Amino acid sequence: MKTIVIGTNHAGTTATRTLKRLNPEMEVTTYDKGENISFLGCGIALWVKGEVKDPQGLFYASPKVLAEEGITVKMGHEWIGLDAANKTVKIKNLATGEIFDDKYDNLILATGSWPIIPPIPGIDLNGVQICKNYTHAKIIQEKNLDKSIKKVTVVGAGYIGVELVEAFAEFGKEVTLIDVADRIMPAYYDEEFTSLMEKRMVDNGITMALGQMVKEFKGKDGKVTHVVTDKGEIATDFVIFSVGIKPQTELLKGQVELNERGAIKANDYMQTSDKNIYAVGDCVELYNIATNTHGPIALATTAVRTGIIAAANIANGNSLKSPGFTGANGIQIFDFKMASVGVSVEGAKRMGMEVEEKFFTDNDRPEFMSTTKQVWFKVIWDKKTRRIVGAQIASENNHTEVMYMMALGIQKGLTIDELPLVDIFFLPHFNKPYNFVTLAGLEVLGLNYFKK
Ligand SMILES: Cc1cc2nc3c(=O)[nH]c(=O)nc-3n(C[C@H](O)[C@H](O)[C@H](O)COP(=O)(O)OP(=O)(O)OC[C@H]3O[C@@H](n4cnc5c(N)ncnc54)[C@H](O)[C@@H]3O)c2cc1C
């Protein structure tokens, strides 16, 4: 039995290793057009900032490690065609130009995503940079170290853009953040949280150009000099362009079912409309248990989990069902930590969900502790079923791990009424006897004993 895995980054790497561990007899071959595997994109900003000294630490596996596990790894090999009827993929060796067919019993597609690059005039100018892989990371770091580059503009206030803004600013660059939305990271957080983060960004010298649409990049001698928006012109020496991603699925049209945005459709076993083809990671749409909808959740954590599911089901015959995903994520900017899970109130409204919410703030630890800080917490639940569908948290102390519990709660159908009964321990070093999560839940039930 042979499984071919196309794409060997987070999803593909996990899938190949899981297959080999669960069935050492299985023949596993993986193709990737790139030269490296398992690159942690989150490390780009940390490298720019100076936290990461050696970028080799941003890889947790290598073709050599996989080969030692009995996996046939073909780097620099591009997948260029699929004949699903004959269970055959067409591959091009990018070094030699040789094109050949390879036959599979099962195929796992892990081709991931690529940054969206709209046809904005001047977007091809030197110095307008996308941010996805190690090649981009090296360019970005080189520009960061270049002293002649003083003004950096980041277009796109998603988590990639926001993390890079902080990194460049901490390295001493003059940074402007542009986004068409009027607040940062609107897909993950409600305004109560993004305003806390934005304040810290402004306090740290970031120029916020929110609610502005980029119309053009102007340049001199082929190099970017200005970003033109619908509200004005911003002088710049370097631009990061990060406004979203799209799944890499062009070759699949007419072969397996895709959604309207090009993501591969799959069932709870990560199996596509062709029962011998599975899809994992950024290229596939997933069941979002918080919203009861299907859509992409582009996170390395999700990529890894879908890789495990697909491989386990190939090895063991569809025995591992996805519990549904929640999009749990976290971020730290200027020492301020935030995390969220499930759907925001704004997102729920957009989707026509009827939800209720509790936004709650308290000190995280007893006031007698020297380490006490304020914490902001929000819990969101379905109005009818009272099932929790989202949560957000922010503090200078790290409470982001509370979102692990909230993700589990959402996956297991926890209701807002059950939240105060979750068995949360107490220790003054960490929290109050009435933990802020418990108290938020009690307040919803009219039982906040500290409030008149
Ligand atoms: C800057 C940045 C920061 C991030 N930070 C975080 C974070 O902190 N936490 C988090 O959870 N996620 C983070 N992410 C998201 C995370 O990196 C992605 O969700 C993850 O990489 C998806 O993994 P994947 O394996 O599905 O796809 P990809 O990483 O996109 O990998 C796809 C692979 O397929 C290969 N491929 C594509 N087409 C072909 C073809 N035709 N032939 C051969 N090979 C092909 C590509 O070369 C690539 O190696 C970040 C992403 C970026 C860019």
The ligand as an ORCA input file, in Angstrom:
! r2SCAN-3c Opt
* xyz 0 1
  C       4.369     34.771      8.980
  C       3.463     33.668      9.452
  C       3.256     33.492     10.811
  C       2.408     32.461     11.258
  N       2.249     32.293     12.609
  C       1.484     31.258     13.051
  C       1.359     31.012     14.456
  O       1.943     31.703     15.299
  N       0.579     29.967     14.839
  C      -0.063     29.167     13.949
  O      -0.736     28.214     14.360
  N       0.045     29.399     12.613
  C       0.796     30.417     12.155
  N       0.909     30.642     10.809
  C       0.112     29.836      9.870
  C       0.802     28.552      9.532
  O       2.119     28.786      9.141
  C       0.022     27.852      8.401
  O      -1.292     27.642      8.835
  C       0.712     26.546      8.090
  O       1.956     26.808      7.478
  C      -0.120     25.683      7.164
  O       0.594     24.523      6.932
  P       0.366     23.637      5.637
  O       1.336     22.520      5.727
  O      -1.079     23.321      5.502
  O       0.667     24.590      4.403
  P       1.944     25.433      3.975
  O       2.723     25.860      5.152
  O       1.421     26.479      3.068
  O       2.823     24.393      3.174
  C       2.436     23.872      1.943
  C       3.599     23.148      1.331
  O       3.172     22.614      0.083
  C       4.164     22.830     -0.907
  N       3.497     22.879     -2.208
  C       2.483     23.695     -2.593
  N       2.131     23.437     -3.883
  C       2.947     22.442     -4.292
  C       3.086     21.736     -5.529
  N       2.292     22.010     -6.580
  N       4.031     20.789     -5.620
  C       4.837     20.496     -4.560
  N       4.748     21.135     -3.379
  C       3.817     22.083     -3.242
  C       4.791     24.150     -0.522
  O       6.094     24.270     -1.045
  C       4.783     24.057      1.019
  O       5.963     23.486      1.526
  C       1.756     31.642     10.331
  C       1.970     31.838      8.952
  C       2.817     32.832      8.526
  C       3.037     33.010      7.048
*
